[in-house]
Amino acid sequence: MIVKLCGSPSEDYSTKMKLKTSFRTPQRYKPSFEEHFKDFPSPALNLLTTLLNLDSQLRGTAASALETDVSSSLVTFMLTSVYFI
């Protein structure tokens, strides 16, 4: 499920992390955040994409998430969305 959502790790990442062939997916998946979270506000989707990045060098942190201006758009979305009812 994670690979289908986040996409398959790149070959560079697999090599860097020294992943064995058995840990690599037989099929390549493209990230599908936009498809699964199409109703999310753009800033929230961007934050989610950053926080769920498979590469830890590119992944956002809790501290960086708190520095974003997502809170107001996300709260509005949560209050009006069927996802959270």
Buried (B, 14 or more C-beta within 10 A) or exposed (E): EEBBBBBBBEEEBBEEEEEEEEEEEEEEBEBEBEEEBEEBBEBBBBBBBBEBBBEEEEEBEEEEBEEBEBEEBBEEBEEEEEEEE
